[in-house]
Amino acid sequence: MKNKKDELLPEYNFDYSNAVRGKYYKKLIKEGSNIIILEPDIADAFHDSESVNKALRSLLEIARSTASSGKLEKRAGN
């Protein structure tokens, strides 16, 4: 049996000139997916999924606390 390590090349050259950006985009949107496509300016602001999730969790926390305080004010006003 051939060793898998022997099958790996030290370097691979990929021809990206034939690559198609967003090749599966419409299919993923149609079928439903947890993949989110960020606009380029937003993607530039975040380095990885962790930073996006952290920012969105912070936003959710603010929205929930604002919504909670708004409900309390409405009840107190009635």
Jmol script that loads the backbone (N, CA, C; Angstrom):
load data "model"
ATOM      1  N   MET A   1       0.852  -1.195   0.000  1.00  0.00           N
ATOM      2  CA  MET A   1       0.000   0.000   0.000  1.00  0.00           C
ATOM      3  C   MET A   1       0.886   1.244   0.000  1.00  0.00           C
ATOM      4  N   LYS A   2       0.537   2.180  -0.837  1.00  0.00           N
ATOM      5  CA  LYS A   2       1.307   3.412  -0.971  1.00  0.00           C
ATOM      6  C   LYS A   2       1.013   4.352   0.194  1.00  0.00           C
ATOM      7  N   ASN A   3       2.045   4.977   0.721  1.00  0.00           N
ATOM      8  CA  ASN A   3       1.887   5.918   1.827  1.00  0.00           C
ATOM      9  C   ASN A   3       1.220   7.196   1.320  1.00  0.00           C
ATOM     10  N   LYS A   4       0.176   7.678   2.030  1.00  0.00           N
ATOM     11  CA  LYS A   4      -0.542   8.887   1.615  1.00  0.00           C
ATOM     12  C   LYS A   4       0.385  10.095   1.527  1.00  0.00           C
ATOM     13  N   LYS A   5       1.371  10.130   2.403  1.00  0.00           N
ATOM     14  CA  LYS A   5       2.311  11.247   2.400  1.00  0.00           C
ATOM     15  C   LYS A   5       3.042  11.332   1.060  1.00  0.00           C
ATOM     16  N   ASP A   6       3.315  10.174   0.459  1.00  0.00           N
ATOM     17  CA  ASP A   6       4.000  10.131  -0.829  1.00  0.00           C
ATOM     18  C   ASP A   6       3.152  10.703  -1.960  1.00  0.00           C
ATOM     19  N   GLU A   7       1.829  10.706  -1.782  1.00  0.00           N
ATOM     20  CA  GLU A   7       0.924  11.196  -2.823  1.00  0.00           C
ATOM     21  C   GLU A   7       0.809  12.711  -2.827  1.00  0.00           C
ATOM     22  N   LEU A   8       1.193  13.358  -1.752  1.00  0.00           N
ATOM     23  CA  LEU A   8       1.080  14.802  -1.674  1.00  0.00           C
ATOM     24  C   LEU A   8       2.267  15.481  -2.333  1.00  0.00           C
ATOM     25  N   LEU A   9       1.982  16.486  -3.106  1.00  0.00           N
ATOM     26  CA  LEU A   9       3.045  17.263  -3.723  1.00  0.00           C
ATOM     27  C   LEU A   9       3.479  18.371  -2.771  1.00  0.00           C
ATOM     28  N   PRO A  10       4.703  18.822  -2.870  1.00  0.00           N
ATOM     29  CA  PRO A  10       5.146  19.902  -1.991  1.00  0.00           C
ATOM     30  C   PRO A  10       4.433  21.226  -2.302  1.00  0.00           C
ATOM     31  N   GLU A  11       3.942  21.350  -3.519  1.00  0.00           N
ATOM     32  CA  GLU A  11       3.250  22.579  -3.908  1.00  0.00           C
ATOM     33  C   GLU A  11       2.248  22.253  -5.009  1.00  0.00           C
ATOM     34  N   TYR A  12       1.117  22.939  -4.995  1.00  0.00           N
ATOM     35  CA  TYR A  12       0.103  22.762  -6.021  1.00  0.00           C
ATOM     36  C   TYR A  12      -0.132  24.101  -6.703  1.00  0.00           C
ATOM     37  N   ASN A  13      -0.278  24.056  -8.009  1.00  0.00           N
ATOM     38  CA  ASN A  13      -0.591  25.269  -8.772  1.00  0.00           C
ATOM     39  C   ASN A  13      -2.003  25.145  -9.311  1.00  0.00           C
ATOM     40  N   PHE A  14      -2.892  26.018  -8.852  1.00  0.00           N
ATOM     41  CA  PHE A  14      -4.275  25.991  -9.283  1.00  0.00           C
ATOM     42  C   PHE A  14      -4.503  27.077 -10.330  1.00  0.00           C
ATOM     43  N   ASP A  15      -5.274  26.755 -11.321  1.00  0.00           N
ATOM     44  CA  ASP A  15      -5.605  27.716 -12.367  1.00  0.00           C
ATOM     45  C   ASP A  15      -6.917  28.397 -11.986  1.00  0.00           C
ATOM     46  N   TYR A  16      -6.810  29.547 -11.342  1.00  0.00           N
ATOM     47  CA  TYR A  16      -7.996  30.269 -10.888  1.00  0.00           C
ATOM     48  C   TYR A  16      -8.672  31.049 -12.012  1.00  0.00           C
ATOM     49  N   SER A  17      -8.085  31.060 -13.192  1.00  0.00           N
ATOM     50  CA  SER A  17      -8.704  31.789 -14.311  1.00  0.00           C
ATOM     51  C   SER A  17     -10.015  31.133 -14.733  1.00  0.00           C
ATOM     52  N   ASN A  18     -10.194  29.863 -14.392  1.00  0.00           N
ATOM     53  CA  ASN A  18     -11.431  29.161 -14.734  1.00  0.00           C
ATOM     54  C   ASN A  18     -12.434  29.146 -13.582  1.00  0.00           C
ATOM     55  N   ALA A  19     -12.073  29.743 -12.469  1.00  0.00           N
ATOM     56  CA  ALA A  19     -12.958  29.751 -11.301  1.00  0.00           C
ATOM     57  C   ALA A  19     -14.170  30.641 -11.568  1.00  0.00           C
ATOM     58  N   VAL A  20     -15.293  30.256 -10.983  1.00  0.00           N
ATOM     59  CA  VAL A  20     -16.528  31.021 -11.133  1.00  0.00           C
ATOM     60  C   VAL A  20     -16.968  31.477  -9.750  1.00  0.00           C
ATOM     61  N   ARG A  21     -17.010  32.785  -9.535  1.00  0.00           N
ATOM     62  CA  ARG A  21     -17.425  33.321  -8.250  1.00  0.00           C
ATOM     63  C   ARG A  21     -18.931  33.160  -8.088  1.00  0.00           C
ATOM     64  N   GLY A  22     -19.342  32.674  -6.932  1.00  0.00           N
ATOM     65  CA  GLY A  22     -20.769  32.526  -6.639  1.00  0.00           C
ATOM     66  C   GLY A  22     -21.444  31.439  -7.440  1.00  0.00           C
ATOM     67  N   LYS A  23     -20.695  30.438  -7.823  1.00  0.00           N
ATOM     68  CA  LYS A  23     -21.220  29.369  -8.677  1.00  0.00           C
ATOM     69  C   LYS A  23     -22.464  28.709  -8.081  1.00  0.00           C
ATOM     70  N   TYR A  24     -22.488  28.508  -6.772  1.00  0.00           N
ATOM     71  CA  TYR A  24     -23.594  27.811  -6.118  1.00  0.00           C
ATOM     72  C   TYR A  24     -24.513  28.754  -5.344  1.00  0.00           C
ATOM     73  N   TYR A  25     -24.336  30.039  -5.504  1.00  0.00           N
ATOM     74  CA  TYR A  25     -25.094  31.041  -4.751  1.00  0.00           C
ATOM     75  C   TYR A  25     -26.604  30.855  -4.893  1.00  0.00           C
ATOM     76  N   LYS A  26     -27.113  30.838  -6.116  1.00  0.00           N
ATOM     77  CA  LYS A  26     -28.563  30.732  -6.333  1.00  0.00           C
ATOM     78  C   LYS A  26     -29.125  29.422  -5.785  1.00  0.00           C
ATOM     79  N   LYS A  27     -28.373  28.337  -5.958  1.00  0.00           N
ATOM     80  CA  LYS A  27     -28.810  27.037  -5.457  1.00  0.00           C
ATOM     81  C   LYS A  27     -28.915  27.056  -3.930  1.00  0.00           C
ATOM     82  N   LEU A  28     -27.932  27.646  -3.264  1.00  0.00           N
ATOM     83  CA  LEU A  28     -27.951  27.720  -1.801  1.00  0.00           C
ATOM     84  C   LEU A  28     -29.104  28.576  -1.303  1.00  0.00           C
ATOM     85  N   ILE A  29     -29.354  29.685  -1.972  1.00  0.00           N
ATOM     86  CA  ILE A  29     -30.465  30.557  -1.585  1.00  0.00           C
ATOM     87  C   ILE A  29     -31.793  29.834  -1.781  1.00  0.00           C
ATOM     88  N   LYS A  30     -31.948  29.159  -2.906  1.00  0.00           N
ATOM     89  CA  LYS A  30     -33.190  28.452  -3.221  1.00  0.00           C
ATOM     90  C   LYS A  30     -33.467  27.328  -2.234  1.00  0.00           C
ATOM     91  N   GLU A  31     -32.452  26.541  -1.918  1.00  0.00           N
ATOM     92  CA  GLU A  31     -32.619  25.382  -1.041  1.00  0.00           C
ATOM     93  C   GLU A  31     -32.657  25.754   0.432  1.00  0.00           C
ATOM     94  N   GLY A  32     -32.217  26.936   0.741  1.00  0.00           N
ATOM     95  CA  GLY A  32     -32.124  27.331   2.138  1.00  0.00           C
ATOM     96  C   GLY A  32     -30.819  26.833   2.714  1.00  0.00           C
ATOM     97  N   SER A  33     -30.145  27.685   3.383  1.00  0.00           N
ATOM     98  CA  SER A  33     -28.833  27.334   3.907  1.00  0.00           C
ATOM     99  C   SER A  33     -28.500  28.277   5.044  1.00  0.00           C
ATOM    100  N   ASN A  34     -27.543  27.878   5.864  1.00  0.00           N
ATOM    101  CA  ASN A  34     -27.096  28.771   6.922  1.00  0.00           C
ATOM    102  C   ASN A  34     -25.916  29.618   6.461  1.00  0.00           C
ATOM    103  N   ILE A  35     -25.635  29.583   5.172  1.00  0.00           N
ATOM    104  CA  ILE A  35     -24.568  30.400   4.606  1.00  0.00           C
ATOM    105  C   ILE A  35     -25.120  31.791   4.339  1.00  0.00           C
ATOM    106  N   ILE A  36     -24.410  32.772   4.819  1.00  0.00           N
ATOM    107  CA  ILE A  36     -24.805  34.159   4.630  1.00  0.00           C
ATOM    108  C   ILE A  36     -23.769  34.831   3.738  1.00  0.00           C
ATOM    109  N   ILE A  37     -24.224  35.566   2.744  1.00  0.00           N
ATOM    110  CA  ILE A  37     -23.325  36.282   1.853  1.00  0.00           C
ATOM    111  C   ILE A  37     -23.253  37.730   2.323  1.00  0.00           C
ATOM    112  N   LEU A  38     -22.051  38.159   2.700  1.00  0.00           N
ATOM    113  CA  LEU A  38     -21.853  39.523   3.161  1.00  0.00           C
ATOM    114  C   LEU A  38     -21.468  40.422   1.992  1.00  0.00           C
ATOM    115  N   GLU A  39     -21.933  41.643   2.034  1.00  0.00           N
ATOM    116  CA  GLU A  39     -21.505  42.634   1.060  1.00  0.00           C
ATOM    117  C   GLU A  39     -20.016  42.885   1.287  1.00  0.00           C
ATOM    118  N   PRO A  40     -19.273  43.230   0.246  1.00  0.00           N
ATOM    119  CA  PRO A  40     -17.822  43.403   0.376  1.00  0.00           C
ATOM    120  C   PRO A  40     -17.388  44.375   1.471  1.00  0.00           C
ATOM    121  N   ASP A  41     -18.093  45.498   1.631  1.00  0.00           N
ATOM    122  CA  ASP A  41     -17.692  46.469   2.653  1.00  0.00           C
ATOM    123  C   ASP A  41     -17.869  45.903   4.058  1.00  0.00           C
ATOM    124  N   ILE A  42     -18.884  45.085   4.261  1.00  0.00           N
ATOM    125  CA  ILE A  42     -19.103  44.454   5.560  1.00  0.00           C
ATOM    126  C   ILE A  42     -18.056  43.370   5.783  1.00  0.00           C
ATOM    127  N   ALA A  43     -17.788  42.566   4.764  1.00  0.00           N
ATOM    128  CA  ALA A  43     -16.788  41.505   4.880  1.00  0.00           C
ATOM    129  C   ALA A  43     -15.411  42.079   5.210  1.00  0.00           C
ATOM    130  N   ASP A  44     -15.103  43.254   4.687  1.00  0.00           N
ATOM    131  CA  ASP A  44     -13.817  43.894   4.981  1.00  0.00           C
ATOM    132  C   ASP A  44     -13.686  44.277   6.450  1.00  0.00           C
ATOM    133  N   ALA A  45     -14.816  44.508   7.109  1.00  0.00           N
ATOM    134  CA  ALA A  45     -14.789  44.936   8.511  1.00  0.00           C
ATOM    135  C   ALA A  45     -14.574  43.776   9.479  1.00  0.00           C
ATOM    136  N   PHE A  46     -14.770  42.553   9.018  1.00  0.00           N
ATOM    137  CA  PHE A  46     -14.658  41.388   9.880  1.00  0.00           C
ATOM    138  C   PHE A  46     -13.618  40.422   9.332  1.00  0.00           C
ATOM    139  N   HIS A  47     -12.828  39.848  10.228  1.00  0.00           N
ATOM    140  CA  HIS A  47     -11.747  38.963   9.803  1.00  0.00           C
ATOM    141  C   HIS A  47     -12.155  37.506   9.736  1.00  0.00           C
ATOM    142  N   ASP A  48     -13.209  37.130  10.484  1.00  0.00           N
ATOM    143  CA  ASP A  48     -13.597  35.724  10.523  1.00  0.00           C
ATOM    144  C   ASP A  48     -15.021  35.590  11.053  1.00  0.00           C
ATOM    145  N   SER A  49     -15.537  34.366  11.056  1.00  0.00           N
ATOM    146  CA  SER A  49     -16.901  34.101  11.524  1.00  0.00           C
ATOM    147  C   SER A  49     -17.081  34.484  12.986  1.00  0.00           C
ATOM    148  N   GLU A  50     -16.056  34.246  13.787  1.00  0.00           N
ATOM    149  CA  GLU A  50     -16.135  34.556  15.212  1.00  0.00           C
ATOM    150  C   GLU A  50     -16.400  36.040  15.443  1.00  0.00           C
ATOM    151  N   SER A  51     -15.736  36.907  14.695  1.00  0.00           N
ATOM    152  CA  SER A  51     -15.934  38.343  14.885  1.00  0.00           C
ATOM    153  C   SER A  51     -17.321  38.786  14.414  1.00  0.00           C
ATOM    154  N   VAL A  52     -17.824  38.173  13.358  1.00  0.00           N
ATOM    155  CA  VAL A  52     -19.184  38.480  12.891  1.00  0.00           C
ATOM    156  C   VAL A  52     -20.196  38.052  13.944  1.00  0.00           C
ATOM    157  N   ASN A  53     -20.052  36.834  14.457  1.00  0.00           N
ATOM    158  CA  ASN A  53     -20.980  36.326  15.474  1.00  0.00           C
ATOM    159  C   ASN A  53     -20.937  37.173  16.738  1.00  0.00           C
ATOM    160  N   LYS A  54     -19.770  37.596  17.154  1.00  0.00           N
ATOM    161  CA  LYS A  54     -19.630  38.431  18.347  1.00  0.00           C
ATOM    162  C   LYS A  54     -20.365  39.764  18.158  1.00  0.00           C
ATOM    163  N   ALA A  55     -20.193  40.374  16.996  1.00  0.00           N
ATOM    164  CA  ALA A  55     -20.861  41.648  16.713  1.00  0.00           C
ATOM    165  C   ALA A  55     -22.380  41.474  16.676  1.00  0.00           C
ATOM    166  N   LEU A  56     -22.843  40.416  16.054  1.00  0.00           N
ATOM    167  CA  LEU A  56     -24.287  40.182  15.968  1.00  0.00           C
ATOM    168  C   LEU A  56     -24.897  39.856  17.334  1.00  0.00           C
ATOM    169  N   ARG A  57     -24.173  39.111  18.174  1.00  0.00           N
ATOM    170  CA  ARG A  57     -24.675  38.826  19.522  1.00  0.00           C
ATOM    171  C   ARG A  57     -24.779  40.110  20.344  1.00  0.00           C
ATOM    172  N   SER A  58     -23.804  40.994  20.186  1.00  0.00           N
ATOM    173  CA  SER A  58     -23.847  42.287  20.884  1.00  0.00           C
ATOM    174  C   SER A  58     -25.053  43.097  20.428  1.00  0.00           C
ATOM    175  N   LEU A  59     -25.287  43.099  19.127  1.00  0.00           N
ATOM    176  CA  LEU A  59     -26.435  43.822  18.581  1.00  0.00           C
ATOM    177  C   LEU A  59     -27.747  43.233  19.090  1.00  0.00           C
ATOM    178  N   LEU A  60     -27.839  41.918  19.138  1.00  0.00           N
ATOM    179  CA  LEU A  60     -29.047  41.271  19.672  1.00  0.00           C
ATOM    180  C   LEU A  60     -29.280  41.626  21.131  1.00  0.00           C
ATOM    181  N   GLU A  61     -28.203  41.644  21.903  1.00  0.00           N
ATOM    182  CA  GLU A  61     -28.317  41.991  23.317  1.00  0.00           C
ATOM    183  C   GLU A  61     -28.839  43.415  23.484  1.00  0.00           C
ATOM    184  N   ILE A  62     -28.320  44.332  22.696  1.00  0.00           N
ATOM    185  CA  ILE A  62     -28.770  45.727  22.748  1.00  0.00           C
ATOM    186  C   ILE A  62     -30.237  45.817  22.326  1.00  0.00           C
ATOM    187  N   ALA A  63     -30.591  45.129  21.251  1.00  0.00           N
ATOM    188  CA  ALA A  63     -31.974  45.167  20.765  1.00  0.00           C
ATOM    189  C   ALA A  63     -32.940  44.596  21.792  1.00  0.00           C
ATOM    190  N   ARG A  64     -32.552  43.513  22.420  1.00  0.00           N
ATOM    191  CA  ARG A  64     -33.427  42.893  23.428  1.00  0.00           C
ATOM    192  C   ARG A  64     -33.578  43.779  24.652  1.00  0.00           C
ATOM    193  N   SER A  65     -32.492  44.384  25.087  1.00  0.00           N
ATOM    194  CA  SER A  65     -32.587  45.246  26.269  1.00  0.00           C
ATOM    195  C   SER A  65     -33.387  46.501  25.959  1.00  0.00           C
ATOM    196  N   THR A  66     -33.244  47.012  24.758  1.00  0.00           N
ATOM    197  CA  THR A  66     -34.016  48.189  24.352  1.00  0.00           C
ATOM    198  C   THR A  66     -35.496  47.833  24.247  1.00  0.00           C
ATOM    199  N   ALA A  67     -35.791  46.684  23.657  1.00  0.00           N
ATOM    200  CA  ALA A  67     -37.180  46.243  23.525  1.00  0.00           C
ATOM    201  C   ALA A  67     -37.788  46.004  24.901  1.00  0.00           C
ATOM    202  N   SER A  68     -37.035  45.418  25.808  1.00  0.00           N
ATOM    203  CA  SER A  68     -37.535  45.163  27.160  1.00  0.00           C
ATOM    204  C   SER A  68     -37.827  46.460  27.889  1.00  0.00           C
ATOM    205  N   SER A  69     -36.933  47.413  27.809  1.00  0.00           N
ATOM    206  CA  SER A  69     -37.162  48.678  28.503  1.00  0.00           C
ATOM    207  C   SER A  69     -38.313  49.451  27.883  1.00  0.00           C
ATOM    208  N   GLY A  70     -38.492  49.337  26.573  1.00  0.00           N
ATOM    209  CA  GLY A  70     -39.607  49.991  25.895  1.00  0.00           C
ATOM    210  C   GLY A  70     -40.928  49.418  26.326  1.00  0.00           C
ATOM    211  N   LYS A  71     -41.026  48.120  26.520  1.00  0.00           N
ATOM    212  CA  LYS A  71     -42.249  47.475  26.963  1.00  0.00           C
ATOM    213  C   LYS A  71     -42.594  47.925  28.385  1.00  0.00           C
ATOM    214  N   LEU A  72     -41.588  48.048  29.217  1.00  0.00           N
ATOM    215  CA  LEU A  72     -41.827  48.477  30.589  1.00  0.00           C
ATOM    216  C   LEU A  72     -42.349  49.909  30.622  1.00  0.00           C
ATOM    217  N   GLU A  73     -41.806  50.768  29.784  1.00  0.00           N
ATOM    218  CA  GLU A  73     -42.261  52.161  29.745  1.00  0.00           C
ATOM    219  C   GLU A  73     -43.710  52.247  29.267  1.00  0.00           C
ATOM    220  N   LYS A  74     -44.092  51.442  28.282  1.00  0.00           N
ATOM    221  CA  LYS A  74     -45.458  51.449  27.782  1.00  0.00           C
ATOM    222  C   LYS A  74     -46.431  51.006  28.868  1.00  0.00           C
ATOM    223  N   ARG A  75     -46.073  49.969  29.602  1.00  0.00           N
ATOM    224  CA  ARG A  75     -46.947  49.479  30.679  1.00  0.00           C
ATOM    225  C   ARG A  75     -47.088  50.525  31.772  1.00  0.00           C
ATOM    226  N   ALA A  76     -45.996  51.168  32.118  1.00  0.00           N
ATOM    227  CA  ALA A  76     -46.040  52.161  33.196  1.00  0.00           C
ATOM    228  C   ALA A  76     -46.872  53.359  32.787  1.00  0.00           C
ATOM    229  N   GLY A  77     -46.887  53.673  31.492  1.00  0.00           N
ATOM    230  CA  GLY A  77     -47.623  54.830  31.006  1.00  0.00           C
ATOM    231  C   GLY A  77     -49.121  54.599  30.933  1.00  0.00           C
ATOM    232  N   ASN A  78     -49.563  53.366  30.963  1.00  0.00           N
ATOM    233  CA  ASN A  78     -51.008  53.057  30.824  1.00  0.00           C
ATOM    234  C   ASN A  78     -51.712  53.121  32.135  1.00  0.00           C
TER     235      ASN A  78
END
end "model"
wireframe off; spacefill off
backbone 0.3
color backbone group
